[in-house]
Amino acid sequence: MPTVQIELLTGRTVEQKREMAAKVTEAIVTSLNCPKEAVSIIIRDMPLENYANAGVLRIDKK
């Protein structure tokens, strides 16, 4: 039973997440030859103030 965890910065729409979930599921089904019902995806939205790159919070980047 493949389980995928995906972390995203807040701001994606529900429709974008639906499309991503369908495409990720299809990629796993194709590459692992498993039924789509076996694939689970956990999506975590991360606030911009909880992510930093090069010492700068994402919320502070323009």
Secondary structure, 3 states (H helix, E strand, C coil): CCEEEEEEECCCCHHHHHHHHHHHHHHHHHHHCCCHHHCEEEEEEECHHHCEECCEEHHHCC
